[in-house]
Amino acid sequence: MEAETLRGLEQHCPLRLTMNNGEVFDVMRPEFMMVSDYEVTVMVPRRGAMRNVTLGLLNIASAEPIGANAE
């Protein structure tokens, strides 16, 4: 996935990021996502707390709005 594509979707949170291996990350707020040229760092709930997870852009298969923002 291109960094610019992901940056354009930030305003449509919540987003669902689906990885090439099938793993799914739901980003609930735009503040919970930081996009750089080659990766995105997201905050997701893990083990009862919000944790940072860094994902390689090349490994993201799709990004789509979820909930009320879905088209």
N, CA, C and O atoms as CSV, one atom per row, in Angstrom:
chain,resi,resn,atom,element,x,y,z
A,1,MET,N,N,0.836,-1.172,0.000
A,1,MET,CA,C,0.000,0.000,0.000
A,1,MET,C,C,0.885,1.240,0.000
A,1,MET,O,O,1.935,1.265,0.642
A,2,GLU,N,N,0.459,2.251,-0.714
A,2,GLU,CA,C,1.197,3.516,-0.779
A,2,GLU,C,C,0.910,4.363,0.464
A,2,GLU,O,O,-0.209,4.369,0.976
A,3,ALA,N,N,1.931,5.074,0.938
A,3,ALA,CA,C,1.776,5.926,2.113
A,3,ALA,C,C,0.724,7.009,1.870
A,3,ALA,O,O,-0.068,7.302,2.765
A,4,GLU,N,N,0.701,7.602,0.691
A,4,GLU,CA,C,-0.260,8.670,0.390
A,4,GLU,C,C,-1.696,8.144,0.412
A,4,GLU,O,O,-2.605,8.853,0.843
A,5,THR,N,N,-1.904,6.930,-0.040
A,5,THR,CA,C,-3.238,6.332,-0.002
A,5,THR,C,C,-3.712,6.197,1.438
A,5,THR,O,O,-4.855,6.521,1.759
A,6,LEU,N,N,-2.832,5.721,2.292
A,6,LEU,CA,C,-3.177,5.543,3.696
A,6,LEU,C,C,-3.397,6.886,4.381
A,6,LEU,O,O,-4.310,7.022,5.195
A,7,ARG,N,N,-2.581,7.868,4.064
A,7,ARG,CA,C,-2.774,9.211,4.637
A,7,ARG,C,C,-4.130,9.785,4.236
A,7,ARG,O,O,-4.782,10.458,5.034
A,8,GLY,N,N,-4.552,9.523,3.011
A,8,GLY,CA,C,-5.850,10.002,2.554
A,8,GLY,C,C,-7.016,9.342,3.263
A,8,GLY,O,O,-8.096,9.925,3.357
A,9,LEU,N,N,-6.811,8.138,3.761
A,9,LEU,CA,C,-7.872,7.423,4.466
A,9,LEU,C,C,-7.946,7.760,5.952
A,9,LEU,O,O,-8.928,7.421,6.612
A,10,GLU,N,N,-6.926,8.419,6.485
A,10,GLU,CA,C,-6.894,8.731,7.920
A,10,GLU,C,C,-8.161,9.427,8.393
A,10,GLU,O,O,-8.659,9.135,9.480
A,11,GLN,N,N,-8.681,10.336,7.597
A,11,GLN,CA,C,-9.857,11.113,7.996
A,11,GLN,C,C,-11.127,10.276,8.050
A,11,GLN,O,O,-12.147,10.732,8.568
A,12,HIS,N,N,-11.077,9.055,7.520
A,12,HIS,CA,C,-12.256,8.193,7.479
A,12,HIS,C,C,-12.279,7.160,8.603
A,12,HIS,O,O,-12.986,6.157,8.506
A,13,CYS,N,N,-11.511,7.394,9.669
A,13,CYS,CA,C,-11.481,6.441,10.789
A,13,CYS,C,C,-12.876,6.292,11.382
A,13,CYS,O,O,-13.637,7.260,11.396
A,14,PRO,N,N,-13.227,5.126,11.865
A,14,PRO,CA,C,-12.362,3.975,12.063
A,14,PRO,C,C,-12.044,3.246,10.756
A,14,PRO,O,O,-12.863,3.179,9.839
A,15,LEU,N,N,-10.824,2.704,10.707
A,15,LEU,CA,C,-10.330,1.977,9.540
A,15,LEU,C,C,-10.003,0.540,9.914
A,15,LEU,O,O,-9.629,0.245,11.049
A,16,ARG,N,N,-10.148,-0.328,8.957
A,16,ARG,CA,C,-9.695,-1.717,9.129
A,16,ARG,C,C,-8.529,-1.946,8.180
A,16,ARG,O,O,-8.674,-1.825,6.964
A,17,LEU,N,N,-7.370,-2.279,8.745
A,17,LEU,CA,C,-6.185,-2.620,7.956
A,17,LEU,C,C,-6.073,-4.136,7.929
A,17,LEU,O,O,-5.980,-4.780,8.975
A,18,THR,N,N,-6.082,-4.697,6.739
A,18,THR,CA,C,-5.947,-6.144,6.578
A,18,THR,C,C,-4.580,-6.431,5.985
A,18,THR,O,O,-4.213,-5.884,4.945
A,19,MET,N,N,-3.833,-7.290,6.654
A,19,MET,CA,C,-2.488,-7.622,6.235
A,19,MET,C,C,-2.501,-8.770,5.224
A,19,MET,O,O,-3.498,-9.481,5.095
A,20,ASN,N,N,-1.401,-8.944,4.517
A,20,ASN,CA,C,-1.279,-10.034,3.536
A,20,ASN,C,C,-1.472,-11.406,4.164
A,20,ASN,O,O,-1.930,-12.328,3.490
A,21,ASN,N,N,-1.133,-11.560,5.436
A,21,ASN,CA,C,-1.273,-12.846,6.115
A,21,ASN,C,C,-2.662,-13.048,6.726
A,21,ASN,O,O,-2.911,-14.057,7.385
A,22,GLY,N,N,-3.573,-12.080,6.504
A,22,GLY,CA,C,-4.936,-12.188,7.007
A,22,GLY,C,C,-5.174,-11.524,8.349
A,22,GLY,O,O,-6.323,-11.390,8.771
A,23,GLU,N,N,-4.121,-11.107,9.025
A,23,GLU,CA,C,-4.280,-10.432,10.310
A,23,GLU,C,C,-4.977,-9.088,10.091
A,23,GLU,O,O,-4.742,-8.420,9.084
A,24,VAL,N,N,-5.826,-8.698,11.027
A,24,VAL,CA,C,-6.628,-7.482,10.897
A,24,VAL,C,C,-6.344,-6.558,12.076
A,24,VAL,O,O,-6.255,-6.999,13.222
A,25,PHE,N,N,-6.201,-5.254,11.771
A,25,PHE,CA,C,-6.019,-4.228,12.790
A,25,PHE,C,C,-7.079,-3.157,12.573
A,25,PHE,O,O,-7.187,-2.603,11.479
A,26,ASP,N,N,-7.867,-2.860,13.613
A,26,ASP,CA,C,-8.858,-1.794,13.545
A,26,ASP,C,C,-8.295,-0.550,14.216
A,26,ASP,O,O,-7.928,-0.575,15.390
A,27,VAL,N,N,-8.233,0.533,13.458
A,27,VAL,CA,C,-7.730,1.816,13.954
A,27,VAL,C,C,-8.950,2.688,14.217
A,27,VAL,O,O,-9.641,3.081,13.277
A,28,MET,N,N,-9.221,2.992,15.474
A,28,MET,CA,C,-10.472,3.638,15.836
A,28,MET,C,C,-10.459,5.159,15.676
A,28,MET,O,O,-11.515,5.761,15.478
A,29,ARG,N,N,-9.300,5.785,15.756
A,29,ARG,CA,C,-9.221,7.244,15.660
A,29,ARG,C,C,-8.012,7.635,14.828
A,29,ARG,O,O,-7.015,6.912,14.825
A,30,PRO,N,N,-8.071,8.768,14.114
A,30,PRO,CA,C,-6.925,9.193,13.305
A,30,PRO,C,C,-5.659,9.409,14.135
A,30,PRO,O,O,-4.548,9.219,13.641
A,31,GLU,N,N,-5.830,9.804,15.388
A,31,GLU,CA,C,-4.668,10.027,16.264
A,31,GLU,C,C,-3.940,8.732,16.593
A,31,GLU,O,O,-2.802,8.764,17.063
A,32,PHE,N,N,-4.580,7.597,16.352
A,32,PHE,CA,C,-3.998,6.300,16.672
A,32,PHE,C,C,-3.208,5.713,15.501
A,32,PHE,O,O,-2.907,4.520,15.491
A,33,MET,N,N,-2.872,6.557,14.510
A,33,MET,CA,C,-2.163,6.072,13.326
A,33,MET,C,C,-1.139,7.116,12.891
A,33,MET,O,O,-1.467,8.293,12.744
A,34,MET,N,N,0.104,6.677,12.685
A,34,MET,CA,C,1.160,7.555,12.199
A,34,MET,C,C,1.814,6.887,10.992
A,34,MET,O,O,2.406,5.812,11.100
A,35,VAL,N,N,1.693,7.550,9.837
A,35,VAL,CA,C,2.175,6.981,8.577
A,35,VAL,C,C,3.521,7.598,8.224
A,35,VAL,O,O,3.677,8.819,8.251
A,36,SER,N,N,4.490,6.752,7.894
A,36,SER,CA,C,5.774,7.223,7.374
A,36,SER,C,C,5.921,6.680,5.951
A,36,SER,O,O,4.973,6.105,5.416
A,37,ASP,N,N,7.063,6.847,5.347
A,37,ASP,CA,C,7.252,6.432,3.954
A,37,ASP,C,C,7.135,4.922,3.748
A,37,ASP,O,O,6.665,4.481,2.699
A,38,TYR,N,N,7.551,4.131,4.724
A,38,TYR,CA,C,7.611,2.677,4.543
A,38,TYR,C,C,6.811,1.865,5.542
A,38,TYR,O,O,6.695,0.648,5.399
A,39,GLU,N,N,6.250,2.527,6.563
A,39,GLU,CA,C,5.514,1.805,7.587
A,39,GLU,C,C,4.460,2.688,8.221
A,39,GLU,O,O,4.468,3.908,8.056
A,40,VAL,N,N,3.561,2.064,8.941
A,40,VAL,CA,C,2.557,2.778,9.713
A,40,VAL,C,C,2.584,2.206,11.126
A,40,VAL,O,O,2.657,0.992,11.318
A,41,THR,N,N,2.526,3.089,12.098
A,41,THR,CA,C,2.437,2.669,13.492
A,41,THR,C,C,1.026,2.955,13.956
A,41,THR,O,O,0.536,4.076,13.819
A,42,VAL,N,N,0.370,1.945,14.505
A,42,VAL,CA,C,-1.007,2.079,14.959
A,42,VAL,C,C,-1.093,1.700,16.428
A,42,VAL,O,O,-0.293,0.913,16.933
A,43,MET,N,N,-2.078,2.275,17.103
A,43,MET,CA,C,-2.368,1.897,18.490
A,43,MET,C,C,-3.604,1.021,18.471
A,43,MET,O,O,-4.659,1.413,17.973
A,44,VAL,N,N,-3.455,-0.166,19.019
A,44,VAL,CA,C,-4.556,-1.130,19.051
A,44,VAL,C,C,-4.653,-1.736,20.446
A,44,VAL,O,O,-3.649,-1.831,21.152
A,45,PRO,N,N,-5.855,-2.146,20.845
A,45,PRO,CA,C,-5.977,-2.790,22.164
A,45,PRO,C,C,-5.350,-4.183,22.152
A,45,PRO,O,O,-5.682,-5.016,21.310
A,46,ARG,N,N,-4.456,-4.420,23.080
A,46,ARG,CA,C,-3.799,-5.714,23.243
A,46,ARG,C,C,-3.601,-5.958,24.738
A,46,ARG,O,O,-3.075,-5.106,25.454
A,47,ARG,N,N,-4.022,-7.110,25.189
A,47,ARG,CA,C,-3.824,-7.516,26.592
A,47,ARG,C,C,-4.302,-6.457,27.577
A,47,ARG,O,O,-3.632,-6.193,28.576
A,48,GLY,N,N,-5.464,-5.846,27.303
A,48,GLY,CA,C,-6.070,-4.907,28.244
A,48,GLY,C,C,-5.541,-3.495,28.202
A,48,GLY,O,O,-5.938,-2.678,29.033
A,49,ALA,N,N,-4.660,-3.168,27.270
A,49,ALA,CA,C,-4.119,-1.803,27.168
A,49,ALA,C,C,-3.915,-1.452,25.697
A,49,ALA,O,O,-3.917,-2.332,24.836
A,50,MET,N,N,-3.740,-0.177,25.419
A,50,MET,CA,C,-3.448,0.256,24.056
A,50,MET,C,C,-1.957,0.060,23.801
A,50,MET,O,O,-1.120,0.523,24.576
A,51,ARG,N,N,-1.637,-0.621,22.721
A,51,ARG,CA,C,-0.239,-0.928,22.377
A,51,ARG,C,C,0.082,-0.402,20.990
A,51,ARG,O,O,-0.790,-0.336,20.124
A,52,ASN,N,N,1.348,-0.023,20.781
A,52,ASN,CA,C,1.825,0.378,19.461
A,52,ASN,C,C,2.223,-0.859,18.671
A,52,ASN,O,O,2.892,-1.756,19.184
A,53,VAL,N,N,1.796,-0.890,17.406
A,53,VAL,CA,C,2.178,-1.954,16.492
A,53,VAL,C,C,2.669,-1.281,15.218
A,53,VAL,O,O,1.980,-0.423,14.667
A,54,THR,N,N,3.846,-1.660,14.748
A,54,THR,CA,C,4.395,-1.101,13.514
A,54,THR,C,C,4.184,-2.102,12.385
A,54,THR,O,O,4.561,-3.269,12.492
A,55,LEU,N,N,3.572,-1.624,11.298
A,55,LEU,CA,C,3.226,-2.470,10.155
A,55,LEU,C,C,3.936,-1.961,8.911
A,55,LEU,O,O,3.922,-0.760,8.642
A,56,GLY,N,N,4.542,-2.833,8.166
A,56,GLY,CA,C,5.161,-2.460,6.905
A,56,GLY,C,C,4.094,-2.189,5.852
A,56,GLY,O,O,3.169,-2.986,5.692
A,57,LEU,N,N,4.211,-1.082,5.135
A,57,LEU,CA,C,3.217,-0.741,4.120
A,57,LEU,C,C,3.118,-1.811,3.039
A,57,LEU,O,O,2.036,-2.042,2.499
A,58,LEU,N,N,4.227,-2.463,2.716
A,58,LEU,CA,C,4.205,-3.516,1.698
A,58,LEU,C,C,3.377,-4.725,2.130
A,58,LEU,O,O,2.943,-5.512,1.289
A,59,ASN,N,N,3.158,-4.873,3.437
A,59,ASN,CA,C,2.418,-6.017,3.955
A,59,ASN,C,C,0.934,-5.744,4.143
A,59,ASN,O,O,0.192,-6.643,4.539
A,60,ILE,N,N,0.481,-4.520,3.867
A,60,ILE,CA,C,-0.938,-4.190,4.017
A,60,ILE,C,C,-1.659,-4.514,2.714
A,60,ILE,O,O,-1.362,-3.937,1.668
A,61,ALA,N,N,-2.610,-5.443,2.789
A,61,ALA,CA,C,-3.370,-5.849,1.605
A,61,ALA,C,C,-4.500,-4.879,1.300
A,61,ALA,O,O,-4.775,-4.593,0.134
A,62,SER,N,N,-5.164,-4.365,2.351
A,62,SER,CA,C,-6.264,-3.428,2.142
A,62,SER,C,C,-6.466,-2.557,3.360
A,62,SER,O,O,-6.098,-2.918,4.478
A,63,ALA,N,N,-7.063,-1.393,3.117
A,63,ALA,CA,C,-7.461,-0.469,4.173
A,63,ALA,C,C,-8.829,0.059,3.799
A,63,ALA,O,O,-9.022,0.590,2.705
A,64,GLU,N,N,-9.789,-0.089,4.717
A,64,GLU,CA,C,-11.140,0.349,4.401
A,64,GLU,C,C,-11.834,0.887,5.632
A,64,GLU,O,O,-11.607,0.404,6.742
A,65,PRO,N,N,-12.691,1.900,5.438
A,65,PRO,CA,C,-13.472,2.423,6.566
A,65,PRO,C,C,-14.422,1.352,7.080
A,65,PRO,O,O,-14.907,0.514,6.320
A,66,ILE,N,N,-14.679,1.394,8.384
A,66,ILE,CA,C,-15.634,0.471,8.990
A,66,ILE,C,C,-16.689,1.272,9.729
A,66,ILE,O,O,-16.496,2.456,10.004
A,67,GLY,N,N,-17.785,0.640,10.047
A,67,GLY,CA,C,-18.848,1.289,10.800
A,67,GLY,C,C,-19.574,2.328,9.981
A,67,GLY,O,O,-19.834,2.122,8.795
A,68,ALA,N,N,-19.906,3.449,10.606
A,68,ALA,CA,C,-20.704,4.508,9.989
A,68,ALA,C,C,-19.977,5.169,8.808
A,68,ALA,O,O,-20.625,5.733,7.926
A,69,ASN,N,N,-18.630,5.103,8.784
A,69,ASN,CA,C,-17.864,5.731,7.708
A,69,ASN,C,C,-17.696,4.835,6.493
A,69,ASN,O,O,-17.125,5.268,5.492
A,70,ALA,N,N,-18.169,3.612,6.549
A,70,ALA,CA,C,-18.040,2.708,5.412
A,70,ALA,C,C,-18.939,3.179,4.274
A,70,ALA,O,O,-20.056,3.647,4.497
A,71,GLU,N,N,-18.438,3.048,3.069
A,71,GLU,CA,C,-19.211,3.489,1.902
A,71,GLU,C,C,-19.903,2.332,1.251
A,71,GLU,O,O,-20.601,2.512,0.252
